[in-house]
Amino acid sequence: MSKEIVDAVKALEQEKGIAADRLMDALEDALLSAYKKTPGAAKYARVDLDHETGDFRVFELILPPELEEKLLAEAAELQEEPEVDPETGEMKEPEDPELDPEMIAPYEDQIETRDVTPDDFGRIAAQTAKQVILQRIREAERQMMYDEYQDRVGELITGIIQQSDKRYTLVQLRERVEALLPKSEQVYNERYDHGMRVKAVITDVSDSTKGPAIVVSRRSPELIKSLFELEVPEIADKLVEITGVAREPGYRSKIAVVSHADGVDPVGACVGPRGSRVRMVVSELRGEKIDIIPYNEEPARFVAKALSPARVREVIVDDEERQATVIVPDDQLSLAIGRDGQNARLAARLTGWRVDIKSETEFASEETDIELEGEETFDGRCMAVMTTGRRCPNAAIPGSTYCGLPQHQALSRFDTSQVAILSGVSEAEVEILADPDADEGQVEEITARASANFVEPSKEEAVEGTTTEAPEDETADEVATEEAIEEDIQQEATEAEEVSGETLDDDPEAAGAAEGRGSCLRCDPVANRRRSRIVATHGRSVGGGRPG
């Protein structure tokens, strides 16, 4: 019999993965329970089981009366308060306190023992021993399962749908291990049919009397991170990192990625050859759209990219309030905001900035009065008002209300902030005005001449110029570039006339095409660059094309 016990314990150890010592302890408890079911059993007993041979002995514990009273009093204090019977509404009678072997163990030197090992256990005692052993085995399995999954929170798992109803869905992870996919963690437009394989993220593991409760989610942003890590080797190797995820499950997600290795394009790595990698992620998410945004430490660039696929004209950021005002072309306003504000909402979550989106027309109308006066309260932005009627977007240098451009520094010599006052001043004279240590006599002569030739524009003229001319934050170099391009266009048109022997005036369509070449945003690189320039009020002028 002893050899059979040892063999059975070893077989259980291999089958269940439970340690043999733990099974032997369970067997000791089972034998003690079985002994107490036998007629004439001692009130206090102990079972000693040899883990090597499987031999066991039962000993009666004879406690001195004083020690027994003391231990019973301690056990009574540890008992819970009487409970109310839910059926009768009466207080339950408290059970007699029992002495656990752990309470008796410290007093072994005061306790006498006597061998009372029975020759055989009865049928009821054997059945009790069986139930105790099975219960301890189940408890050991539940504890092993809990220990395995409690450290896997946030991990991607694959399971098979076993049951689905209005409240929850059961997902089988492996044999005898099931996870719960509650309704709150499901995506509204997904179906969970029996036998279907599904990927999810473990969000919670809790211990309970019925075993560990494993909760998984299909809505968690960690799901997208885990799926990309599975599909993109660069993310698994830590060459590319997903810095943030903003998600509206079932509709659209935006992720920000950054590369930690030279020569590795983070967006290209996530997209994959011909979009193969991102396509696998989209397929697993049942067609949810994903925007991959390159992370940038400059808030203006990052906010502009986060509003993809909309094109951004300007971004003005307030570092203290963490608020970004985004100016977009009129035809891009609805795209930037998105359906029910979805695109703007996701961009705000991804960047952590409050995003306020305005069209060019709306923004220009709000700043018209400020741009005309140019003398409003200094806010850290250059006070110079350019010929287009718009304020300079650059940040003012320390100790001045103007940026570092010589033309704008020269305005500190005048009573107006209009750059147009310098139209009749040469570059050399501008340098003299911008120099704080220049000769005062020369400065007075230049400022007097410039002020005499300057005519302050009326409000109507300034508003007209603001609405009809393309909004532009241009320097003298950009003006010269534009004029050179227009001259090249006119020269090409003249050469075309000489070769063909025809004039553009005779052909209305040709004349219209020649006119359009100077203003088409797709053909004119200067106009296209201006349309998509991004400017930050903290002094970083950021140029960029269409957000990725």
C-alpha positions as CSV (number, residue, x, y, z in Angstrom):
1,M,0.0,0.0,0.0
2,S,2.8,2.4,0.8
3,K,4.5,1.8,-2.5
4,E,1.2,2.5,-4.3
5,I,0.9,5.8,-2.5
6,V,4.4,6.9,-3.6
7,D,3.8,5.9,-7.2
8,A,0.4,7.7,-7.3
9,V,2.0,10.9,-5.9
10,K,4.8,10.8,-8.6
11,A,2.2,10.2,-11.3
12,L,0.2,13.2,-10.1
13,E,3.3,15.3,-10.0
14,Q,4.1,14.6,-13.6
15,E,0.5,15.0,-14.8
16,K,-0.5,18.1,-12.9
17,G,2.9,19.7,-12.4
18,I,2.3,19.9,-8.6
19,A,5.3,19.4,-6.3
20,A,5.4,16.0,-4.6
21,D,5.9,17.5,-1.1
22,R,2.7,19.5,-1.6
23,L,0.8,16.4,-2.5
24,M,2.2,14.6,0.5
25,D,1.0,17.4,2.8
26,A,-2.4,17.1,1.2
27,L,-2.4,13.4,1.8
28,E,-1.6,14.0,5.5
29,D,-4.6,16.2,5.9
30,A,-6.7,13.6,4.1
31,L,-5.6,10.8,6.4
32,L,-6.3,13.0,9.5
33,S,-9.8,13.8,8.2
34,A,-10.4,10.1,7.5
35,Y,-9.3,9.2,11.0
36,K,-11.7,11.6,12.6
37,K,-14.5,9.9,10.7
38,T,-13.7,6.5,12.3
39,P,-15.7,5.5,15.4
40,G,-14.0,6.2,18.7
41,A,-11.5,8.6,17.2
42,A,-9.4,10.8,19.5
43,K,-10.4,14.4,20.0
44,Y,-6.9,15.7,19.1
45,A,-4.7,13.7,16.7
46,R,-1.7,14.1,14.4
47,V,-0.6,12.1,11.3
48,D,3.0,11.6,10.5
49,L,3.7,10.5,6.9
50,D,7.0,9.4,5.5
51,H,7.5,11.1,2.2
52,E,10.0,8.5,1.0
53,T,8.3,5.3,1.9
54,G,4.7,6.3,2.2
55,D,4.3,4.8,5.7
56,F,2.1,6.8,8.1
57,R,1.2,6.7,11.8
58,V,-1.7,8.4,13.7
59,F,-0.9,9.7,17.2
60,E,-3.5,10.9,19.8
61,L,-2.5,14.2,21.5
62,I,-3.3,14.2,25.2
63,L,-3.4,17.9,26.4
64,P,-3.2,19.0,30.0
65,P,-6.6,20.5,31.1
66,E,-5.0,23.9,31.8
67,L,-3.4,24.1,28.4
68,E,-6.6,22.9,26.6
69,E,-8.7,25.6,28.3
70,K,-6.1,28.3,27.4
71,L,-6.0,27.2,23.7
72,L,-9.8,27.0,23.5
73,A,-10.1,30.5,24.9
74,E,-7.7,31.8,22.3
75,A,-9.5,30.0,19.5
76,A,-12.9,31.5,20.7
77,E,-11.4,35.0,20.5
78,L,-10.3,34.4,16.9
79,Q,-13.8,33.1,15.9
80,E,-15.9,35.5,13.7
81,E,-19.0,37.2,15.1
82,P,-22.3,35.2,14.9
83,E,-24.0,35.6,11.5
84,V,-27.7,35.9,10.6
85,D,-29.3,32.9,8.9
86,P,-30.7,34.3,5.6
87,E,-33.6,31.8,5.6
88,T,-34.9,32.2,9.2
89,G,-33.5,35.7,10.0
90,E,-32.2,34.4,13.3
91,M,-28.7,34.5,14.7
92,K,-26.7,31.3,14.0
93,E,-25.4,29.4,17.0
94,P,-21.6,29.7,17.1
95,E,-19.8,26.4,16.6
96,D,-17.5,25.0,19.2
97,P,-14.0,26.3,18.7
98,E,-11.5,23.8,17.3
99,L,-7.8,23.7,17.8
100,D,-5.7,23.7,14.7
101,P,-2.4,21.7,14.6
102,E,-0.6,25.0,14.2
103,M,-1.8,26.2,17.6
104,I,-0.8,23.0,19.3
105,A,2.6,22.7,17.7
106,P,4.4,25.2,20.0
107,Y,3.4,23.1,23.1
108,E,4.6,19.7,21.9
109,D,6.9,19.3,25.0
110,Q,3.8,19.6,27.3
111,I,1.7,17.1,25.3
112,E,1.7,13.3,25.6
113,T,1.2,11.2,22.5
114,R,-0.2,7.7,21.9
115,D,-0.2,5.6,18.7
116,V,-3.8,5.0,17.6
117,T,-3.2,4.1,14.0
118,P,-6.3,2.1,12.8
119,D,-5.9,-1.2,11.1
120,D,-8.3,-0.1,8.3
121,F,-10.4,2.9,7.3
122,G,-14.1,2.5,6.7
123,R,-15.9,3.4,3.5
124,I,-17.0,6.9,4.8
125,A,-13.5,7.7,6.0
126,A,-12.0,6.7,2.6
127,Q,-14.5,8.8,0.8
128,T,-13.6,11.8,3.0
129,A,-9.9,11.3,2.3
130,K,-10.6,11.2,-1.4
131,Q,-12.6,14.5,-1.3
132,V,-9.8,16.2,0.7
133,I,-7.1,15.1,-1.7
134,L,-9.1,16.3,-4.8
135,Q,-9.9,19.6,-3.1
136,R,-6.2,20.2,-2.3
137,I,-5.2,19.3,-5.9
138,R,-7.7,21.8,-7.3
139,E,-6.4,24.5,-4.9
140,A,-2.9,23.8,-6.0
141,E,-3.9,24.0,-9.7
142,R,-5.7,27.3,-9.2
143,Q,-2.7,28.7,-7.3
144,M,-0.3,27.6,-10.1
145,M,-2.6,29.2,-12.7
146,Y,-2.8,32.5,-10.7
147,D,1.0,32.6,-10.3
148,E,1.5,32.0,-14.0
149,Y,-0.9,34.8,-15.2
150,Q,-0.6,37.5,-12.6
151,D,2.7,38.6,-14.1
152,R,1.4,38.6,-17.7
153,V,-0.9,41.6,-17.4
154,G,-0.6,43.6,-20.6
155,E,0.6,40.6,-22.6
156,L,-0.9,39.6,-25.9
157,I,-2.7,36.2,-25.9
158,T,-4.5,34.1,-28.5
159,G,-7.5,32.2,-27.6
160,I,-10.6,30.4,-29.0
161,I,-14.1,31.6,-28.5
162,Q,-16.0,29.1,-26.5
163,Q,-19.2,30.9,-25.5
164,S,-20.7,34.3,-26.3
165,D,-23.8,36.1,-25.0
166,K,-25.0,39.6,-24.2
167,R,-23.0,39.8,-20.9
168,Y,-19.6,38.4,-21.7
169,T,-17.6,36.1,-24.0
170,L,-15.5,33.1,-22.7
171,V,-12.1,32.7,-24.4
172,Q,-10.2,29.4,-23.9
173,L,-6.5,30.1,-23.6
174,R,-5.4,26.5,-23.1
175,E,-6.8,23.3,-21.6
176,R,-8.9,24.1,-18.5
177,V,-7.9,27.8,-18.6
178,E,-10.5,30.3,-19.7
179,A,-10.5,34.1,-19.8
180,L,-13.4,36.5,-19.6
181,L,-14.0,39.1,-22.3
182,P,-16.7,41.4,-20.8
183,K,-19.0,43.5,-22.9
184,S,-17.2,46.7,-21.8
185,E,-14.0,45.4,-23.3
186,Q,-15.5,44.3,-26.6
187,V,-15.5,46.4,-29.8
188,Y,-19.0,47.3,-30.9
189,N,-18.8,46.1,-34.5
190,E,-17.0,42.8,-33.9
191,R,-18.6,39.4,-33.9
192,Y,-17.4,36.6,-31.7
193,D,-18.5,33.3,-33.1
194,H,-17.9,29.9,-31.5
195,G,-14.5,28.4,-32.5
196,M,-13.1,31.7,-33.8
197,R,-9.5,32.6,-32.9
198,V,-9.0,36.0,-31.4
199,K,-6.1,38.0,-30.0
200,A,-6.6,40.1,-26.9
201,V,-4.6,41.7,-24.1
202,I,-4.7,40.6,-20.5
203,T,-5.9,43.5,-18.4
204,D,-6.6,41.9,-14.9
205,V,-5.9,38.7,-13.0
206,S,-7.6,38.3,-9.6
207,D,-7.8,35.3,-7.3
208,S,-11.2,33.9,-6.2
209,T,-12.7,30.9,-4.6
210,K,-13.6,29.5,-8.0
211,G,-10.1,30.0,-9.3
212,P,-8.2,33.0,-10.9
213,A,-10.4,35.3,-12.9
214,I,-8.5,36.4,-16.1
215,V,-10.0,39.4,-17.8
216,V,-8.9,40.2,-21.4
217,S,-9.7,43.2,-23.6
218,R,-10.0,44.1,-27.3
219,R,-10.4,47.8,-26.6
220,S,-7.1,48.5,-24.8
221,P,-4.5,50.6,-26.5
222,E,-1.9,48.0,-25.4
223,L,-3.5,45.7,-28.0
224,I,-2.2,47.9,-30.9
225,K,1.3,48.1,-29.3
226,S,1.4,44.3,-28.9
227,L,0.2,43.7,-32.5
228,F,2.8,46.0,-34.0
229,E,5.5,44.4,-31.8
230,L,4.4,41.0,-33.2
231,E,4.5,42.2,-36.8
232,V,7.4,44.7,-36.8
233,P,10.9,43.2,-35.9
234,E,12.3,46.7,-35.4
235,I,9.9,47.3,-32.5
236,A,10.6,43.9,-31.0
237,D,14.4,44.6,-31.2
238,K,13.8,48.1,-29.5
239,L,15.1,49.9,-32.7
240,V,11.7,51.6,-33.1
241,E,9.5,52.6,-30.1
242,I,5.8,53.4,-30.0
243,T,5.7,56.4,-27.7
244,G,2.0,56.9,-27.6
245,V,-1.3,55.5,-28.7
246,A,-4.7,57.2,-29.1
247,R,-7.6,54.9,-30.0
248,E,-11.3,55.0,-30.6
249,P,-11.9,51.2,-30.9
250,G,-13.6,50.2,-34.1
251,Y,-13.1,53.6,-35.8
252,R,-9.6,55.0,-35.9
253,S,-6.3,54.9,-34.0
254,K,-3.2,57.1,-34.1
255,I,0.2,55.9,-32.9
256,A,3.4,58.0,-32.5
257,V,6.7,56.2,-33.3
258,V,10.3,57.2,-32.9
259,S,13.6,55.6,-34.1
260,H,16.5,54.9,-31.8
261,A,18.9,53.8,-34.6
262,D,20.4,55.8,-37.4
263,G,19.1,54.9,-40.9
264,V,15.8,53.3,-39.6
265,D,12.6,55.1,-40.7
266,P,10.1,54.5,-37.9
267,V,7.0,55.1,-40.1
268,G,8.4,52.9,-43.0
269,A,9.3,50.1,-40.6
270,C,5.7,50.0,-39.2
271,V,4.1,50.3,-42.7
272,G,6.3,47.5,-44.2
273,P,6.8,46.6,-47.8
274,R,3.8,47.7,-49.7
275,G,2.0,48.2,-46.4
276,S,2.1,44.5,-45.6
277,R,2.9,45.0,-41.8
278,V,0.2,47.6,-41.0
279,R,-2.2,45.6,-43.2
280,M,-1.9,42.6,-40.9
281,V,-2.6,44.8,-37.8
282,V,-5.6,46.4,-39.5
283,S,-6.9,42.9,-40.5
284,E,-6.7,41.7,-36.9
285,L,-8.5,44.9,-35.7
286,R,-11.3,44.2,-38.2
287,G,-10.6,47.1,-40.5
288,E,-9.9,49.8,-37.9
289,K,-8.0,52.7,-39.6
290,I,-4.5,53.4,-38.2
291,D,-2.5,56.7,-38.6
292,I,1.3,56.3,-38.0
293,I,2.8,59.6,-36.9
294,P,6.5,60.3,-36.5
295,Y,7.2,61.6,-33.0
296,N,8.8,65.0,-32.6
297,E,10.1,66.7,-29.5
298,E,9.0,70.1,-31.0
299,P,5.3,70.5,-30.1
300,A,4.5,72.5,-33.2
301,R,5.7,69.8,-35.5
302,F,4.2,67.0,-33.5
303,V,0.7,68.6,-33.3
304,A,0.8,69.3,-37.1
305,K,1.7,65.7,-37.9
306,A,-0.8,64.3,-35.4
307,L,-3.6,66.0,-37.4
308,S,-2.8,63.9,-40.4
309,P,-4.2,63.4,-43.1
310,A,-5.1,67.2,-43.0
311,R,-2.6,69.7,-44.2
312,V,-1.6,72.3,-41.6
313,R,-0.8,76.0,-42.4
314,E,0.4,77.2,-39.0
315,V,0.7,76.0,-35.4
316,I,1.0,78.5,-32.6
317,V,1.8,76.9,-29.2
318,D,1.4,78.1,-25.7
319,D,3.9,76.2,-23.6
320,E,2.5,77.3,-20.2
321,E,-1.1,76.3,-20.9
322,R,0.0,73.4,-23.2
323,Q,-2.5,74.6,-25.8
324,A,-1.9,74.6,-29.6
325,T,-3.8,76.8,-32.0
326,V,-3.7,75.2,-35.5
327,I,-4.5,77.2,-38.6
328,V,-5.5,75.1,-41.6
329,P,-6.6,76.1,-45.2
330,D,-10.3,76.6,-45.5
331,D,-10.8,73.5,-47.5
332,Q,-8.9,71.4,-44.9
333,L,-11.0,72.5,-41.8
334,S,-13.5,69.7,-41.9
335,L,-10.8,67.1,-42.6
336,A,-8.7,68.4,-39.7
337,I,-11.6,68.2,-37.3
338,G,-12.8,64.9,-38.5
339,R,-16.2,63.2,-38.2
340,D,-17.8,64.3,-34.9
341,G,-14.4,65.9,-33.9
342,Q,-12.7,62.5,-34.0
343,N,-9.4,63.5,-35.7
344,A,-8.9,66.5,-33.4
345,R,-9.8,64.4,-30.4
346,L,-7.3,61.7,-31.2
347,A,-4.6,64.2,-32.0
348,A,-5.1,65.9,-28.6
349,R,-4.9,62.5,-26.8
350,L,-1.8,61.5,-28.7
351,T,0.1,64.8,-28.1
352,G,-1.2,65.6,-24.7
353,W,-1.9,69.2,-25.9
354,R,-5.2,71.0,-26.1
355,V,-5.8,71.5,-29.8
356,D,-7.8,74.4,-31.2
357,I,-8.3,74.3,-35.0
358,K,-9.2,77.4,-37.0
359,S,-9.4,78.1,-40.7
360,E,-7.2,80.8,-42.3
361,T,-10.2,83.1,-42.8
362,E,-11.4,82.8,-39.2
363,F,-7.9,83.3,-37.8
364,A,-7.3,86.3,-40.0
365,S,-10.5,88.0,-39.0
366,E,-9.8,87.5,-35.3
367,E,-6.3,89.0,-35.5
368,T,-7.1,91.9,-38.0
369,D,-7.3,94.6,-35.3
370,I,-4.2,93.4,-33.6
371,E,-2.2,93.1,-36.8
372,L,-3.3,96.6,-37.9
373,E,-2.2,98.3,-34.6
374,G,0.8,96.1,-33.9
375,E,1.1,97.8,-30.5
376,E,-0.9,95.4,-28.4
377,T,0.4,94.0,-25.1
378,F,3.7,92.2,-25.7
379,D,3.3,88.4,-25.5
380,G,6.8,87.3,-26.4
381,R,6.1,87.3,-30.2
382,C,7.8,89.7,-32.5
383,M,5.7,92.9,-32.8
384,A,6.7,93.6,-36.4
385,V,3.7,93.9,-38.8
386,M,4.7,92.9,-42.3
387,T,3.5,94.3,-45.6
388,T,0.9,91.6,-45.9
389,G,-0.7,93.0,-42.7
390,R,0.3,90.0,-40.6
391,R,2.5,89.9,-37.5
392,C,5.9,88.3,-37.7
393,P,5.5,84.7,-36.3
394,N,9.0,84.5,-34.8
395,A,9.7,84.9,-31.0
396,A,11.3,88.2,-29.9
397,I,14.9,88.0,-28.7
398,P,15.6,88.7,-25.0
399,G,15.5,92.4,-24.1
400,S,13.6,93.4,-27.3
401,T,10.1,93.3,-28.6
402,Y,11.3,92.2,-32.1
403,C,13.0,89.1,-33.5
404,G,16.6,89.0,-34.7
405,L,15.9,90.1,-38.3
406,P,17.7,93.4,-39.0
407,Q,14.6,94.9,-40.7
408,H,12.5,94.1,-37.6
409,Q,15.2,95.3,-35.1
410,A,15.3,98.6,-37.1
411,L,11.6,99.2,-36.2
412,S,12.6,99.9,-32.6
413,R,13.7,103.4,-33.9
414,F,10.2,104.3,-35.1
415,D,6.8,104.9,-33.5
416,T,5.2,102.2,-35.7
417,S,5.7,98.5,-36.1
418,Q,4.9,98.5,-39.8
419,V,7.7,97.0,-41.9
420,A,6.5,99.2,-44.8
421,I,8.2,102.2,-43.2
422,L,11.5,100.8,-44.3
423,S,10.5,100.5,-48.0
424,G,12.7,103.5,-49.0
425,V,15.6,102.6,-46.7
426,S,18.7,100.8,-48.2
427,E,20.1,97.7,-46.6
428,A,23.1,99.6,-45.3
429,E,20.9,102.1,-43.6
430,V,18.8,99.2,-42.2
431,E,22.0,97.8,-40.6
432,I,22.7,101.2,-39.1
433,L,19.2,101.4,-37.6
434,A,19.5,97.8,-36.2
435,D,22.8,98.6,-34.5
436,P,22.1,99.9,-31.0
437,D,25.6,101.5,-30.9
438,A,25.1,103.4,-34.2
439,D,25.8,107.2,-34.5
440,E,22.7,109.1,-33.3
441,G,23.1,111.7,-36.0
442,Q,22.8,109.1,-38.8
443,V,20.0,107.4,-37.1
444,E,17.9,110.6,-36.8
445,E,18.5,111.5,-40.4
446,I,17.4,108.1,-41.7
447,T,14.4,107.9,-39.4
448,A,13.2,111.4,-40.3
449,R,13.5,110.6,-44.0
450,A,11.7,107.3,-43.7
451,S,8.9,108.7,-41.5
452,A,8.3,111.6,-44.0
453,N,7.9,109.1,-46.9
454,F,5.7,106.7,-45.0
455,V,1.9,106.8,-45.2
456,E,0.1,104.8,-42.6
457,P,-2.4,102.4,-44.4
458,S,-6.0,102.8,-43.6
459,K,-7.9,100.0,-41.9
460,E,-10.0,99.3,-45.0
461,E,-6.8,98.9,-47.1
462,A,-5.2,96.7,-44.6
463,V,-8.2,94.4,-44.3
464,E,-8.5,94.2,-48.1
465,G,-4.8,93.3,-48.3
466,T,-5.2,90.7,-45.6
467,T,-8.1,88.9,-47.3
468,T,-7.0,89.1,-50.9
469,E,-3.3,88.3,-50.6
470,A,-2.1,84.9,-49.7
471,P,-1.2,84.7,-46.0
472,E,2.6,84.7,-45.9
473,D,5.4,84.8,-43.4
474,E,8.1,85.8,-45.9
475,T,11.5,87.4,-45.7
476,A,13.3,89.4,-48.3
477,D,15.0,86.2,-49.6
478,E,11.6,84.5,-50.2
479,V,10.3,87.6,-52.0
480,A,13.3,87.6,-54.3
481,T,12.9,83.8,-54.9
482,E,9.3,84.3,-55.9
483,E,10.1,87.2,-58.2
484,A,12.8,85.2,-59.9
485,I,10.4,82.3,-60.5
486,E,7.8,84.6,-62.0
487,E,10.5,86.2,-64.3
488,D,11.5,82.6,-65.4
489,I,7.8,81.8,-66.1
490,Q,7.4,85.0,-68.2
491,Q,10.7,84.3,-70.1
492,E,9.5,80.8,-70.9
493,A,6.2,82.1,-72.2
494,T,8.0,84.7,-74.4
495,E,10.3,82.0,-75.9
496,A,7.3,79.8,-76.5
497,E,5.7,82.6,-78.5
498,E,8.8,83.2,-80.6
499,V,9.1,79.5,-81.5
500,S,5.4,78.9,-82.3
501,G,4.9,82.3,-84.0
502,E,1.7,82.8,-82.1
503,T,0.8,85.2,-79.2
504,L,-0.9,84.1,-76.0
505,D,-3.3,87.0,-76.4
506,D,-4.8,85.2,-79.5
507,D,-5.4,82.0,-77.6
508,P,-7.5,82.5,-74.4
509,E,-6.8,79.0,-73.1
510,A,-3.0,79.5,-73.4
511,A,-3.3,82.9,-71.7
512,G,-5.2,81.3,-68.8
513,A,-2.6,78.5,-68.5
514,A,0.3,81.1,-68.4
515,E,-1.6,83.0,-65.7
516,G,-2.3,79.9,-63.7
517,R,1.4,78.8,-63.5
518,G,2.2,81.6,-61.1
519,S,-0.6,80.8,-58.7
520,C,-1.3,77.0,-58.8
521,L,-0.3,75.5,-55.5
522,R,0.6,72.1,-57.1
523,C,2.9,73.7,-59.7
524,D,4.4,76.6,-57.8
525,P,6.8,75.3,-55.1
526,V,7.0,78.7,-53.4
527,A,3.2,79.0,-52.9
528,N,3.0,75.3,-51.8
529,R,5.8,75.8,-49.3
530,R,4.0,78.9,-47.8
531,R,0.7,77.1,-47.7
532,S,2.1,74.3,-45.4
533,R,4.5,76.3,-43.3
534,I,4.3,75.7,-39.5
535,V,5.3,78.5,-37.1
536,A,5.7,78.2,-33.3
537,T,5.6,81.3,-31.1
538,H,8.5,80.2,-29.0
539,G,10.9,81.1,-31.8
540,R,11.1,77.9,-33.8
541,S,10.1,78.4,-37.4
542,V,9.3,75.0,-38.8
543,G,8.9,74.2,-42.4
544,G,7.3,71.1,-43.6
545,G,5.2,69.4,-46.2
546,R,2.0,67.5,-45.8
547,P,1.9,65.7,-42.4
548,G,2.6,62.0,-42.7
